[in-house]
Amino acid sequence: MNNQKQQKPTLSGQRFKTRKRDEKERFDPTQFQDCIIQGLSETGTDLEAVAKFLDASGAKLDYRRYAETLFDILVAGGMLAPGGTLADDMMRTDVCVFAAQEDLETMQAFAQVFNKLIRRYKYLEKGFEDEVKKLLLFLKGFSESERNKLAMLTGVLLANGTLNASILNSLYNENLVKEGVSAAFAVKLFKSWINEKDINAVASSLRRVSMDNRLMELFPANKQSVEHFTKYFTEAGLKELSEYVRNQQTIGARKELQKELQEQMSRGDPFKDIILYVKEEMKKNNIPEPVVIGLIWSSVMSTVEWNKKEELVAEQAIKHLKQYSPLLAAFTTQGQSELTLLLKIQEYCYDNIHFMKAFQKIVVLFYKAEVLSEEPILKWYKDAHVAKGKSVFLEQMKKFVEWLKNAEEGKSFVAEA
């Protein structure tokens, strides 16, 4: 008997029932879909009622697990198969973005539904962002009208901060770009985004995710030019976006120009070669001379290690700038360029305290070297100067300005030591 009691039961061939709560819940989006579609059919097209239904349902239904299904239904009316098609055997609803009217006002109202839902259930943020990225990749599977609605909705959601501009990466998909879908979608999207905000706010959002220099990638490689982009978006009624991209390209070209200038100067390239290169870049990138003189000034001043002693830096600066005068003179053929250079000198001398007493000496040097002429100097002195160090520099320039106004022919000005 004792031996029988000590025998341990064997598990082979035996099955034990587990409690219901211990079973892992089976992933069943179909049942979830049926519940959402049933509820939406009761709300009708009243989007206030839709928002209230979604708010209340979040307490009963597992939004966290079925986020993709939920957003598929709200956008397309039912669960989407790969590629963007709706399965024939699935329930669907007309209370969705794709079945709504194709106008901005309706999409603004739908945007409020998404806003309220995501504000109420913050954990849906990531799922919604993933959903929009997926929808953008499915664009070819949607009709033109559906794409237009999605574009308007996305623009509004980008404007109010529900979506991050990084979702636009999906538009750079090679197939979408090649077939012109990306560019056409971008037109509707940017129109609604700019309508909600303005081009400056749009530019700021693009900069934050490093998308500000990538907009030309909406076109195939052989059409990625400022001219093509500008023509396409201007004709579509987005002149402000065209101008923004043109400015971005100009800024990029300016940075490249300054970088190359500094390299040429550090190598000691002949001025004639540098001048030729700069003039070609000006023409190619439509960079005005006043901008170029600012770049050259910055490059010239960055190619030398300046003495930290105030009494020695002025002498060093004059020697250095005398050497570069021919280069600077080649790009001060306009009065505005000369004025720009004067302001750059003023700002530089103010920002670098050792140069405070060197301002007048630099201006006189450039006057003698025919980099600067009389009229822009007098204009600067009278009313074109900036506030930085104004009283100090005007006082320094007082005697030279008086000399300019009264100088006799052939009589030169002697700068004070």
C-alpha positions in Angstrom: 0.0 0.0 0.0 2.8 2.4 1.0 4.5 1.7 -2.3 1.3 2.5 -4.2 0.9 5.8 -2.4 4.4 6.9 -3.3 3.9 6.3 -7.0 3.8 9.7 -8.9 1.2 10.2 -11.6 2.4 10.2 -15.1 1.5 13.1 -17.6 1.7 11.1 -20.7 -1.6 11.1 -22.7 -3.3 13.4 -20.2 -4.8 16.8 -20.9 -5.6 19.4 -18.4 -8.0 22.3 -18.8 -6.6 25.7 -18.2 -8.5 28.6 -16.9 -9.9 31.0 -19.6 -7.7 33.9 -18.3 -4.6 31.9 -18.7 -5.1 31.3 -22.4 -3.4 33.7 -24.8 -6.0 35.7 -26.6 -6.2 34.8 -30.3 -5.5 37.7 -32.7 -8.8 38.2 -34.4 -9.1 41.6 -36.3 -12.3 40.4 -38.1 -14.3 40.4 -34.9 -12.9 43.8 -33.9 -13.7 45.1 -37.4 -17.3 43.9 -37.1 -17.7 45.8 -33.8 -16.3 49.0 -35.2 -18.3 48.9 -38.5 -21.5 48.1 -36.6 -21.0 51.1 -34.4 -20.1 53.4 -37.3 -23.2 52.3 -39.1 -25.3 53.5 -36.2 -23.6 56.9 -36.1 -24.2 57.7 -39.7 -22.1 60.5 -41.3 -22.4 62.7 -38.1 -18.6 63.0 -37.3 -19.3 64.3 -33.8 -21.2 61.1 -33.2 -18.4 59.1 -34.8 -15.8 60.8 -32.4 -18.0 60.0 -29.4 -18.5 56.4 -30.4 -14.7 55.9 -30.9 -14.0 57.5 -27.5 -16.5 55.2 -25.7 -15.4 52.1 -27.6 -11.8 52.5 -26.5 -12.8 51.4 -23.0 -14.3 48.1 -24.3 -12.3 47.3 -27.4 -8.6 46.6 -27.6 -7.4 49.6 -29.6 -3.8 48.9 -28.7 -3.8 45.5 -30.4 -6.0 46.4 -33.3 -4.7 49.9 -34.1 -4.0 49.1 -37.8 -7.5 47.6 -38.3 -9.1 50.6 -36.6 -7.3 53.1 -38.8 -7.8 51.0 -42.0 -11.6 51.2 -41.3 -11.6 55.0 -40.6 -9.6 55.8 -43.7 -10.7 53.1 -46.3 -13.9 51.6 -44.8 -12.5 48.2 -44.0 -9.3 46.2 -43.5 -6.8 46.7 -46.3 -5.0 43.9 -48.0 -1.3 44.4 -49.1 -1.3 46.9 -52.0 -4.2 48.9 -50.7 -7.2 46.9 -51.9 -10.3 46.1 -49.7 -11.0 42.4 -49.3 -14.3 41.4 -51.0 -15.5 39.1 -48.3 -15.0 41.6 -45.5 -17.6 44.0 -44.0 -17.1 47.6 -45.0 -18.5 51.0 -44.0 -19.1 54.2 -45.9 -18.3 56.2 -42.7 -14.7 56.7 -43.7 -12.4 59.2 -45.4 -12.4 57.5 -48.8 -16.2 57.5 -49.0 -16.5 61.2 -47.9 -16.8 64.3 -50.1 -13.6 65.4 -51.8 -13.1 68.8 -50.3 -10.9 70.4 -47.7 -13.7 71.3 -45.2 -14.7 67.6 -45.0 -11.1 66.5 -44.5 -10.7 69.1 -41.8 -13.7 67.6 -40.0 -12.2 64.1 -40.3 -8.9 65.4 -39.0 -10.7 66.4 -35.8 -12.0 62.8 -35.4 -8.4 61.5 -35.5 -7.2 64.3 -33.2 -9.8 63.6 -30.6 -9.1 59.8 -30.8 -5.4 60.1 -30.4 -5.6 62.8 -27.7 -7.9 60.4 -25.8 -5.7 57.3 -26.4 -2.1 58.6 -26.6 -0.7 55.1 -27.2 -2.3 55.3 -30.7 0.2 57.9 -31.9 2.8 55.5 -33.1 0.2 53.2 -34.6 -1.3 56.1 -36.5 2.0 57.3 -37.8 2.8 53.7 -39.0 -0.6 53.5 -40.7 -0.1 56.8 -42.7 3.3 55.6 -43.8 1.7 52.4 -45.0 -1.1 54.2 -46.7 1.4 56.4 -48.6 3.1 53.3 -49.9 -0.3 51.9 -51.0 -1.1 55.1 -53.1 -1.1 53.2 -56.4 -3.9 50.9 -55.1 -6.2 53.9 -54.5 -8.3 55.9 -56.9 -7.3 59.5 -57.8 -10.1 60.8 -55.6 -9.1 58.6 -52.7 -5.5 59.8 -53.0 -6.7 63.4 -53.1 -8.7 63.0 -49.9 -5.8 61.3 -48.2 -3.4 64.0 -49.3 -5.7 66.8 -47.9 -6.2 65.0 -44.7 -2.5 64.3 -44.3 -1.7 68.0 -44.9 -4.2 69.1 -42.2 -2.8 66.5 -39.7 0.8 67.7 -40.4 -0.3 71.3 -39.8 -1.9 70.6 -36.5 1.0 68.4 -35.3 -0.9 65.1 -35.1 1.6 63.7 -37.7 5.4 64.3 -38.0 6.8 65.3 -41.3 9.1 62.3 -41.3 6.1 60.3 -42.7 6.8 62.0 -46.1 9.7 59.6 -46.5 7.2 57.1 -47.9 6.6 59.3 -50.9 10.2 58.8 -52.0 9.3 55.2 -52.9 10.9 54.5 -56.3 7.7 53.2 -58.0 5.5 56.1 -56.7 8.1 58.7 -57.9 8.6 57.1 -61.3 4.9 57.1 -62.1 4.3 60.7 -60.9 2.1 59.6 -58.0 4.3 61.2 -55.4 4.5 64.6 -57.0 0.7 64.8 -57.7 0.0 63.7 -54.1 2.4 66.3 -52.7 0.6 69.1 -54.5 -2.7 68.4 -52.7 -0.9 67.7 -49.4 1.1 70.9 -49.4 -1.9 73.0 -50.5 -3.9 71.9 -47.4 -0.8 72.1 -45.1 0.0 75.7 -46.2 -3.7 76.6 -46.1 -3.8 75.6 -42.4 -0.4 77.3 -41.5 2.0 79.1 -43.9 5.1 78.3 -45.8 7.4 79.3 -42.9 5.7 76.9 -40.5 5.9 74.2 -43.2 9.6 74.9 -43.8 10.2 74.7 -40.0 8.6 71.3 -39.8 10.6 70.0 -42.8 13.8 71.3 -41.3 13.2 69.5 -38.0 13.3 66.1 -39.8 15.9 67.1 -42.4 13.4 67.0 -45.2 13.9 70.6 -46.3 16.6 69.6 -48.9 14.9 66.5 -50.2 11.7 67.8 -51.9 13.2 67.5 -55.4 13.3 63.7 -54.8 9.6 63.7 -55.5 10.7 63.6 -59.1 12.8 61.0 -61.0 16.5 61.6 -61.1 16.4 63.1 -64.7 13.9 65.7 -63.5 15.5 66.7 -60.2 16.2 70.3 -61.1 15.1 73.6 -59.6 13.6 74.6 -62.9 11.4 71.5 -63.2 10.3 71.7 -59.6 9.5 75.4 -59.8 7.5 75.0 -63.1 5.5 71.9 -61.8 4.5 73.4 -58.4 4.0 77.0 -59.6 1.6 75.7 -62.3 -0.2 73.7 -59.6 -0.7 76.9 -57.6 2.1 76.5 -55.1 4.4 79.4 -56.0 5.5 79.8 -52.3 6.7 76.2 -52.2 8.6 76.7 -55.5 10.3 79.8 -54.1 11.1 78.0 -50.9 12.9 75.2 -52.8 14.7 77.7 -55.0 16.0 79.5 -51.9 17.0 76.2 -50.3 19.0 75.3 -53.4 20.6 78.8 -53.4 21.6 78.4 -49.7 23.1 75.0 -50.5 25.0 76.5 -53.5 26.3 79.4 -51.3 27.6 77.0 -48.7 29.4 75.0 -51.4 30.8 78.2 -52.9 32.2 79.3 -49.6 33.7 75.9 -48.8 35.4 75.8 -52.2 36.6 79.4 -51.8 38.3 78.6 -48.5 40.0 75.6 -50.1 41.2 77.6 -53.1 42.6 80.4 -50.8 44.3 77.9 -48.5 46.0 76.3 -51.6 47.1 79.8 -52.7 45.3 79.5 -56.1 45.8 82.5 -58.4 43.2 85.2 -58.0 42.3 85.1 -61.7 41.3 81.4 -61.3 39.3 82.1 -58.2 37.5 85.0 -59.8 36.7 82.9 -62.9 35.3 80.1 -60.7 33.2 82.4 -58.6 31.7 84.2 -61.6 30.7 80.8 -63.1 29.0 79.8 -59.9 27.2 83.1 -59.7 25.8 82.6 -63.1 25.0 78.9 -62.7 23.2 79.3 -59.3 21.8 82.8 -59.8 23.7 84.2 -56.8 23.8 88.0 -56.7 27.0 90.0 -56.3 26.2 91.5 -52.8 25.8 87.9 -51.5 29.1 86.8 -53.1 31.1 89.7 -51.6 29.9 88.6 -48.1 31.0 85.1 -48.8 34.4 86.3 -50.0 34.9 88.6 -47.0 34.1 85.7 -44.6 36.5 83.4 -46.5 39.3 85.9 -46.5 39.0 86.5 -42.8 38.9 82.8 -42.0 42.1 81.9 -43.7 44.5 83.4 -41.1 45.2 82.9 -37.4 44.7 86.4 -35.9 47.0 87.9 -33.3 45.4 88.2 -29.9 47.0 91.5 -29.2 44.9 94.5 -30.2 47.9 96.7 -31.1 49.3 94.0 -33.5 46.1 92.7 -35.1 45.4 96.0 -37.0 48.8 95.8 -38.7 48.3 92.1 -39.5 44.8 92.8 -40.9 46.0 95.6 -43.2 48.8 93.4 -44.6 46.5 90.5 -45.1 43.6 92.5 -46.7 45.9 94.5 -48.9 47.0 91.1 -50.5 43.3 90.2 -51.1 42.1 93.6 -52.3 42.2 92.6 -56.0 39.9 89.6 -55.3 37.5 91.7 -53.3 37.5 94.5 -55.9 36.4 92.1 -58.6 33.1 91.7 -56.7 32.3 95.2 -55.7 31.2 96.5 -59.1 27.8 97.6 -57.6 27.0 100.2 -54.9 24.9 97.6 -53.0 27.9 95.2 -53.0 30.1 97.9 -51.5 27.5 98.7 -48.9 27.2 95.0 -48.0 31.0 94.8 -47.6 31.0 97.8 -45.3 28.3 96.2 -43.1 30.2 92.9 -43.0 33.4 94.8 -41.9 31.4 96.6 -39.2 29.9 93.4 -37.9 33.2 91.6 -38.0 35.0 94.3 -36.1 32.3 94.5 -33.5 32.1 90.7 -33.0 35.9 90.3 -32.8 36.8 92.8 -30.1 40.5 93.0 -31.1 39.4 94.6 -34.4 37.4 97.4 -32.8 40.1 100.0 -33.5 40.9 98.6 -36.9 37.6 99.5 -38.7 38.7 102.9 -40.1 42.1 101.5 -41.2 40.4 98.7 -43.2 37.9 101.1 -44.8 40.7 103.5 -45.8 42.7 100.7 -47.2 39.8 99.5 -49.3 39.1 103.0 -50.5 42.7 103.4 -51.7 42.7 99.9 -53.3 39.4 100.8 -55.1 37.5 98.1 -53.4 35.2 100.8 -51.9 34.2 104.1 -53.4 33.1 107.4 -51.9 29.3 107.3 -52.3 28.7 104.0 -50.5 31.0 105.1 -47.6 29.1 108.3 -47.2 25.8 106.4 -47.4 27.0 104.0 -44.7 28.1 106.9 -42.5 24.8 108.8 -42.9 22.1 106.1 -42.4 23.1 102.7 -43.7 25.2 101.5 -40.8 23.9 98.9 -38.3 23.6 99.3 -34.5 26.6 97.1 -33.7 29.4 99.4 -32.4 27.7 102.3 -34.1 29.0 105.2 -31.9 32.6 103.8 -31.9 32.8 103.3 -35.6 31.1 106.6 -36.6 33.6 108.4 -34.4 36.5 106.6 -36.0 35.2 107.5 -39.5 34.4 111.1 -38.7 37.7 112.7 -40.1 37.8 110.4 -43.1 34.2 111.2 -44.0 35.0 115.0 -43.7 38.0 114.5 -45.9 35.9 112.6 -48.5 33.4 115.5 -48.6 36.1 118.2 -48.8 39.2 116.6 -50.3 40.9 118.4 -53.2 41.8 116.4 -56.3 44.9 114.4 -55.9 45.2 114.9 -52.1 45.3 111.6 -50.2 44.0 110.9 -46.7 46.5 109.8 -44.1 45.0 107.4 -41.5 45.8 108.0 -37.9 48.1 105.4 -36.3 
